[in-house]
Amino acid sequence: MMIKFNLFNLILLSYTITCMGGKRSAPPNVIVFMTDDMGWADVGYHSDHVLTPNIDTLAADGIILNQYYTQPLCSPSRGALLTGVHPIHTGLQNCVILDTQPIGLPLHFKLWPQYLKQYDYATHIVGKWHLGHMQREHTPTYRGFDSHVGFWSAYETYFNHTNCDFRNRCGLDFRHNMDLITNASGVYSTHYFTDRCRHVIDNHNQSKPLFLYMPYQSLHSAALNRTLEAPQEYIDKFGHIESDYRRRLAAMAYAMDESIGDIVERLNANNMLENSIIIFITDNGGDPVHLFGNGGLNWPLRGSKVHLFEGGVRVPAFIWSPLLNKSGYVSDAMIHVTDLLPTVLDAINSTGIHDEANIYGVSQWSTLSNQKRPVRWEIIHNVDPVWNMSAIRWYDWKLVQSPIPPYRVDGDSRTHFAYQGGISIDTQTYWALQMSDRLSCKASKVLSLMGRRADYNVLQGSVVECPEPPLPGEVATCDRSLCLFNVRDDPCERRDLLAETEPEFVDFLWSKLVEFNRTAVPPLSLVPLDPKGDPRLHNNSWINWLDNDVDMGADGQY
């Protein structure tokens, strides 16, 4: 039977009136936790074997963003977060910024810290940058941050803090502002970053509000060979996971979760938590396979990192704050990573972003804080002319074209090596362990001191349920044609409805992609690698190799 649509009536539904939420006179502290390559089932509240008690507690007491969408790759997501601009307008619609590529997030775009500086915020970043470093002007402290402790590139080892690119060119990439940190070898990066956050909070001048951006290294693998690193005591905690990859990922997640609990505790100890907004997100879906596979799990969503299937772009997220008028619920409002900047600016009573060109994001503050009607009904997931990949979600409908790049694979992530071996713990024992961890974690104790208590039953509302899967061979690959899914009824994208749908509706969705792409800028990824960026030419360290005062050595050749 042909699925029919009245396009006029559907378009009328797109008109939504929003109301401003309540504001505080003192601007709130803003803390953004961004994890790396965390899949849908890599948080405790979506898992039957991973433990993240602090994340679970804050999510249950806050608002779970159950329809939160990001970009399918790292640099595009980070650029979209910090600018509020869609990657097709920043040139980051294809691939990531490679370590020796002389490109970066274009300098004319204004970032979170630059907006917040207008309201006298102190601004700090602790962790991963990955938005360009070929010149110092592209690094964090030249783009509005007061300080940066972390690394500029895509990944590094967790204990010795070196990065080896895909040509095995290795160098130290661990910095305090512009200076290399040379005395941290052997210190686990998550612990180092946590200590830095404690220092920032303890030494913060509370006459100003604080913006702390914490893009964790976890759960990204440490190197091309899928190296997953965590202290042994964390790995030992997950002996019930038989897969070594999955066990190590769970250990990395637990250490990161512990870090979040420590930071929340320190905010409360400094009387800063009551006037804070905490946002938890990840840059893209988990990566069960591929060169950098980390054993991530997006089950039951289809696909993974880099994909435009849900497993690559729909990820765990929540917002927590005492300033929310309503909390302790699961929101099904459609939210895009670019929405977070205007949402926070709305929360601090700013209107400045409305004057900026190309802002794709919309404020979700009133929608979330007051549980109002959604303000977004459409997301352009991407239009990538290099890999010929594109996708749009419009209300419940998702049209995709070639959602998997040529070098990736599709499939149920439970069939990949990451999940092989199973779990040697029964459900009841796991649940008891999970609840014990939740009730005793630092976030839970802090909430108790604040007179709050997380209702963990809320977490059940975020579970994704899928219809029965088709028989083997019946799942559309979408590699040579368009596919159309109803992701509300079929969030696992198992049933392609293209053949059952009126062509006029498909043409309508496709025309939206075409029209949006007319405003695109050329992809920066087409810029070739520069051999002068090789760290072996610079005392085995990654530097701003295009700056005039840098000694290139040997004319940058090898």
C-alpha positions in Angstrom: 0.0 0.0 0.0 1.4 3.4 -1.0 2.1 5.7 1.9 0.5 9.1 1.2 1.2 12.6 2.6 -0.5 15.9 2.5 2.6 18.1 2.1 0.8 21.3 2.8 -0.5 20.1 6.2 2.9 18.7 7.1 4.7 21.9 6.3 2.1 23.8 8.4 3.2 21.7 11.4 6.7 23.1 11.0 5.5 26.5 12.3 6.2 26.6 16.1 6.1 29.5 18.5 8.6 29.3 21.3 8.6 31.1 24.6 11.6 32.2 26.6 12.3 30.3 29.8 13.2 31.8 33.2 16.6 33.4 33.7 18.9 34.0 36.6 20.5 37.4 37.2 23.9 35.8 37.9 25.2 34.0 34.8 25.5 30.3 35.5 28.7 28.3 35.3 28.7 26.1 32.2 30.4 22.7 32.2 30.4 20.6 29.0 31.6 17.0 29.1 32.3 15.6 25.7 33.4 11.9 25.4 35.0 10.5 22.3 33.6 7.6 20.2 31.0 6.6 22.9 28.3 4.4 21.5 24.7 4.2 22.4 25.3 1.2 24.6 28.5 2.4 26.1 26.8 4.2 29.1 25.4 2.2 32.0 21.8 3.2 31.5 21.8 1.6 28.0 24.0 -1.4 28.9 23.8 -4.8 30.6 27.5 -4.9 31.4 29.1 -1.3 31.4 29.0 0.7 34.7 28.8 4.5 34.6 27.1 5.4 38.0 27.9 9.1 38.0 26.6 9.6 34.4 23.5 7.5 35.2 22.8 9.6 38.3 23.1 13.0 36.7 21.1 11.8 33.6 18.3 10.5 35.8 18.1 13.7 37.8 18.5 15.9 34.8 16.9 15.7 31.3 18.0 12.8 29.0 18.2 14.1 25.5 16.9 10.9 23.8 16.8 12.3 20.3 20.2 14.1 20.4 22.1 14.0 17.1 25.7 14.8 16.4 27.9 14.6 13.3 29.3 11.1 12.4 33.0 12.2 12.9 35.2 14.0 15.4 36.3 17.3 13.9 32.9 18.0 12.2 31.2 17.5 15.6 33.6 19.6 17.6 33.4 22.4 15.1 29.6 22.3 15.0 29.5 22.3 18.8 31.8 25.3 19.3 30.4 27.4 16.4 26.7 26.5 16.2 27.3 26.3 12.5 26.6 23.3 10.3 29.7 21.5 8.9 28.8 22.2 5.3 29.3 25.9 6.1 32.6 25.4 7.9 34.2 23.1 5.3 34.2 20.1 7.7 31.5 18.1 6.0 34.0 15.4 5.0 36.5 13.5 7.1 38.5 14.8 10.1 41.5 17.2 10.2 44.5 15.0 9.8 47.6 15.7 11.8 49.8 17.1 9.0 47.0 18.7 7.1 47.4 22.5 6.9 43.8 23.2 7.7 41.7 24.2 10.7 38.3 25.4 11.7 38.2 28.8 9.8 39.2 31.7 12.0 36.3 33.9 11.1 33.9 31.7 13.0 33.2 32.8 16.6 33.4 30.1 19.3 31.7 29.4 22.6 34.5 31.1 24.7 34.4 34.2 22.5 30.6 34.5 23.0 30.9 33.9 26.7 33.8 36.4 27.1 31.2 39.1 26.4 29.6 38.1 29.7 32.9 38.1 31.6 33.2 34.3 31.7 36.5 32.6 32.6 37.0 30.0 29.8 39.0 26.8 30.1 39.4 23.7 27.9 40.9 20.5 29.3 41.4 17.6 26.9 41.2 17.1 23.1 41.1 19.9 20.5 41.3 18.4 17.0 40.2 21.6 15.1 43.6 22.4 13.6 47.1 23.4 14.9 49.2 24.2 11.8 49.5 27.8 13.1 49.2 29.0 16.7 46.2 31.1 15.7 44.2 27.9 15.3 44.8 26.6 18.8 42.6 27.0 21.8 44.2 29.9 23.7 44.2 32.0 20.5 40.5 31.2 20.0 39.0 32.5 23.2 40.1 30.0 25.9 42.0 31.4 28.9 43.9 28.1 29.2 44.2 24.6 27.6 45.7 21.5 29.1 45.5 18.6 26.7 46.4 17.7 23.1 45.8 19.2 19.7 45.5 16.1 17.5 43.0 13.3 17.0 44.3 10.9 19.6 47.3 9.8 21.6 48.5 7.2 23.9 46.9 7.5 27.4 50.1 7.0 29.4 53.0 8.5 27.4 50.9 11.1 25.5 52.5 10.5 22.0 50.5 10.5 18.8 51.5 8.3 15.8 49.7 9.1 12.6 48.7 6.6 9.9 52.2 6.9 8.4 53.7 6.1 11.8 55.1 9.5 12.3 55.2 9.9 16.1 55.6 12.8 18.4 54.6 14.2 21.8 51.3 16.1 21.8 50.6 17.1 25.4 50.4 20.8 26.3 49.7 23.4 28.8 48.7 26.3 26.6 51.5 26.4 24.0 54.1 24.6 26.1 54.8 20.9 25.9 54.3 18.9 29.1 57.3 16.6 29.4 56.9 15.3 32.9 53.6 13.4 32.6 54.8 10.1 31.2 53.1 7.3 33.1 50.2 9.4 34.3 46.9 8.2 32.8 45.4 11.1 30.8 41.9 10.9 32.4 43.5 11.3 35.8 45.7 14.1 34.6 42.8 16.0 33.1 40.7 15.5 36.3 43.5 17.0 38.4 43.6 20.0 36.0 39.9 20.5 36.3 40.1 20.4 40.1 42.8 23.1 39.9 40.7 25.3 37.6 37.7 25.0 39.9 39.7 25.5 43.1 41.4 28.6 41.7 38.4 30.1 39.9 37.6 33.7 40.8 33.9 33.4 41.6 33.2 37.0 40.8 33.1 35.6 37.3 31.1 32.7 35.9 33.1 29.7 34.7 33.0 27.9 31.3 34.8 24.6 31.5 34.9 22.5 28.3 36.1 19.0 29.1 36.5 17.0 25.8 37.8 13.7 27.2 40.3 11.5 25.3 38.1 8.5 26.3 36.8 6.3 24.7 39.0 6.7 21.6 41.6 4.1 21.0 45.2 5.2 21.6 46.6 4.2 18.2 46.0 2.6 14.8 46.2 -0.9 16.2 43.1 -0.4 18.3 45.1 0.0 21.5 42.7 0.5 24.5 44.4 1.7 27.7 43.3 1.9 31.3 44.9 1.3 34.7 44.8 -2.4 35.5 42.6 -2.0 38.5 39.8 -0.6 36.3 40.2 -3.5 33.8 40.1 -6.0 36.6 36.7 -4.6 37.7 35.1 -5.9 34.5 36.2 -9.5 34.5 32.6 -10.5 33.7 33.2 -9.2 30.1 34.9 -11.9 28.1 35.9 -9.7 25.1 39.2 -8.0 25.9 38.3 -5.0 23.7 35.0 -4.6 25.4 36.5 -5.1 28.9 39.0 -2.4 28.3 36.5 0.0 26.9 34.3 -0.5 30.0 37.4 0.2 32.2 38.0 3.4 30.2 34.4 4.4 30.6 34.4 3.8 34.3 37.6 5.9 34.8 36.0 8.7 32.9 32.7 8.4 34.8 34.7 8.6 38.1 36.3 11.7 36.7 32.9 13.3 36.1 31.9 12.4 39.7 35.1 14.0 41.0 34.5 17.3 39.1 30.9 17.5 40.2 32.0 17.0 43.8 34.6 19.7 43.5 32.1 22.2 42.0 29.8 21.5 45.0 32.7 21.9 47.5 33.4 25.3 46.0 29.7 26.3 46.2 29.4 26.5 42.4 27.1 23.7 41.6 23.8 25.3 42.5 24.3 27.8 39.8 25.7 25.5 37.1 24.6 23.9 33.9 26.2 20.6 33.0 25.9 19.1 29.5 27.1 15.6 28.7 27.5 14.6 25.0 29.8 12.6 22.8 31.3 13.5 19.4 29.9 10.5 17.4 28.8 6.9 17.7 30.9 4.1 18.9 33.5 2.4 16.7 33.4 -1.4 16.9 35.6 -1.9 13.9 37.9 0.1 11.6 41.5 1.1 12.1 40.7 3.0 15.3 38.0 0.6 16.5 37.5 0.8 20.3 35.1 -2.0 20.9 32.2 0.5 21.0 28.6 -0.7 20.9 25.7 1.2 19.4 23.2 -1.7 19.9 20.4 -1.7 19.0 21.0 1.2 16.6 22.3 0.4 13.2 25.8 1.4 12.1 28.7 3.1 13.8 31.1 6.1 13.7 31.3 7.7 10.3 27.9 6.2 9.3 24.8 8.3 8.7 22.8 5.5 10.1 21.5 6.2 13.6 24.4 4.4 15.3 26.8 7.0 13.9 24.8 10.1 14.8 22.3 9.4 17.6 24.3 9.3 20.8 23.8 9.4 24.6 23.4 13.0 26.0 21.8 14.8 28.9 21.6 18.2 30.5 21.6 18.7 34.3 21.1 21.9 36.3 19.2 23.2 39.3 18.2 26.1 37.1 15.9 23.9 35.0 12.3 24.5 35.8 11.6 20.8 35.1 13.9 17.9 35.2 14.0 14.2 35.9 12.5 13.2 32.6 13.4 11.8 29.1 13.0 14.4 26.4 12.1 13.2 22.8 12.7 16.7 21.4 14.9 16.5 18.3 18.2 18.2 19.2 21.3 18.8 17.1 24.8 19.5 18.3 24.7 23.0 16.9 21.7 23.7 19.2 23.8 23.7 22.4 25.5 27.0 21.9 22.3 29.0 21.4 20.6 27.0 24.2 23.3 28.0 26.7 23.3 31.6 25.4 19.6 31.7 25.9 20.0 30.3 29.4 22.3 33.2 30.3 19.9 35.7 28.7 22.0 36.5 25.7 20.7 37.4 22.3 24.0 37.9 20.6 24.0 34.7 18.5 21.0 35.9 16.5 23.2 38.5 14.8 25.7 35.8 13.5 25.5 34.5 10.0 25.1 30.8 9.2 24.0 29.7 12.7 22.2 26.4 12.2 21.5 25.8 15.9 18.3 26.9 17.7 17.8 27.4 21.4 16.2 24.4 23.2 16.3 26.0 26.6 12.6 26.7 27.0 11.7 23.4 25.3 13.8 21.5 27.9 13.4 23.7 31.0 9.7 24.1 30.7 8.9 20.9 28.8 7.5 23.0 25.9 6.7 21.9 22.4 9.8 21.0 20.3 11.3 23.8 18.2 13.1 21.6 15.7 11.6 19.2 13.3 14.4 18.8 10.8 18.0 17.9 10.9 20.4 17.8 7.9 22.7 15.1 9.1 25.2 15.8 6.3 25.8 16.4 2.7 29.2 15.1 1.8 30.2 15.5 -1.9 33.5 13.6 -1.4 32.1 10.3 -0.1 28.7 11.0 -1.8 26.9 10.6 1.5 23.8 12.6 2.7 20.9 12.3 5.0 18.0 14.3 6.3 15.6 13.7 9.1 12.2 15.5 8.8 9.8 14.8 11.6 9.7 11.0 11.8 11.2 10.4 8.4 14.8 9.9 7.4 16.1 9.9 3.8 19.6 8.6 3.4 21.9 8.3 0.4 25.0 6.0 0.7 25.2 6.3 4.5 28.4 4.3 4.7 31.7 5.5 3.2 33.6 3.2 0.8 36.1 1.9 3.4 33.6 1.0 6.1 31.2 -1.9 6.8 27.6 -2.2 7.8 26.0 -4.6 10.1 24.8 -5.3 13.6 27.6 -4.2 16.0 26.9 -7.3 18.2 28.3 -9.4 15.4 31.7 -7.6 15.3 34.8 -8.7 17.3 34.0 -6.1 20.0 31.2 -8.1 21.4 32.5 -11.7 20.9 32.7 -13.8 24.1 29.6 -12.6 25.8 29.0 -11.7 29.5 29.7 -14.0 32.4 27.3 -12.3 34.8 23.6 -12.8 35.2 21.2 -9.9 34.9 20.1 -9.8 38.5 23.7 -9.7 39.7 24.6 -7.0 37.3 21.6 -4.9 38.3 22.5 -5.2 41.9 26.1 -4.2 41.2 24.9 -1.3 39.0 22.5 0.1 41.7 25.1 -0.3 44.4 27.5 1.8 42.4 24.9 4.4 41.6 23.8 4.9 45.2 27.4 5.2 46.4 28.9 7.3 43.7 30.0 10.9 44.2 27.2 12.4 42.1 24.6 10.6 44.2 26.2 11.9 47.4 26.4 15.4 46.1 22.7 15.3 45.1 21.8 14.2 48.6 23.7 17.2 50.1 21.7 19.4 47.8 18.4 17.8 48.9 17.9 16.1 45.6 17.6 12.4 44.7 17.8 10.7 41.3 14.9 8.6 40.3 16.6 5.8 38.4 13.3 4.6 37.0 13.5 7.6 34.6 16.4 5.8 32.8 14.0 3.1 31.5 12.3 5.7 29.3 15.4 6.1 27.2 15.5 2.5 26.1 15.2 2.0 22.3 12.9 -0.7 21.2 13.0 -2.0 17.6 10.6 -4.1 15.6 11.5 -7.7 14.7 14.5 -7.7 12.3 14.0 -8.8 8.7 15.3 -12.0 7.5 19.0 -12.1 6.5 19.6 -10.4 3.2 16.4 -8.3 3.4 17.9 -5.3 5.1 18.5 -2.5 2.5 22.2 -1.5 2.3 21.3 1.9 0.7 24.7 1.9 -1.0 23.5 2.4 -4.5 20.2 4.1 -4.0 18.2 6.2 -1.6 16.6 4.6 1.5 13.7 6.0 3.5 13.0 5.1 7.1 10.5 6.0 9.7 12.9 6.3 12.6 10.2 6.9 15.2 8.6 3.5 14.5 11.8 1.9 13.3 14.8 3.5 15.1 17.0 0.6 14.1 16.5 1.4 10.3 15.5 -2.2 9.4 12.7 -1.5 7.0 13.3 0.7 3.9 10.0 2.3 2.9 11.1 4.0 -0.3 9.2 1.7 -2.6 6.0 2.1 -0.6 6.1 5.9 -0.5 4.8 8.5 -2.9 7.6 9.7 -5.1 6.5 13.3 -4.5 7.3 13.0 -0.8 10.7 11.5 -1.6 11.4 14.3 -4.0 10.4 16.8 -1.4 12.9 15.5 1.1 15.6 15.2 -1.6 15.0 18.8 -2.6 15.7 20.0 0.9 19.1 18.3 0.8 19.8 19.8 -2.6 18.7 23.3 -1.5 20.8 23.2 1.7 23.9 22.0 -0.2 23.6 25.1 -2.5 25.0 27.1 0.4 27.9 24.8 1.1 31.5 25.7 1.1 34.1 23.4 -0.4 35.4 20.6 1.9 38.7 21.4 3.6 39.6 17.7 3.6 40.7 18.0 -0.1 43.8 20.0 1.0 46.8 17.6 0.7 49.0 16.7 3.7 52.1 18.8 4.3 55.3 16.9 4.9 56.7 19.8 6.9 54.3 18.9 9.7 56.2 15.7 10.4 57.0 15.6 14.1 60.3 13.9 13.4 61.5 17.3 11.9 60.6 19.1 15.2 62.3 17.2 18.0 59.6 14.5 17.9 56.8 16.8 18.8 53.7 18.0 17.1 53.9 21.8 16.6 52.5 24.8 14.7 54.7 24.1 11.7 53.5 26.9 9.5 54.4 29.7 11.9 57.2 31.8 10.6 59.3 31.5 13.7 59.4 27.6 13.5 62.6 26.0 12.5 61.6 23.5 9.8 64.9 21.7 9.7 66.0 19.9 6.6 63.6 22.1 4.6 60.7 20.0 5.9 61.6 17.0 3.7 62.0 13.3 4.6 
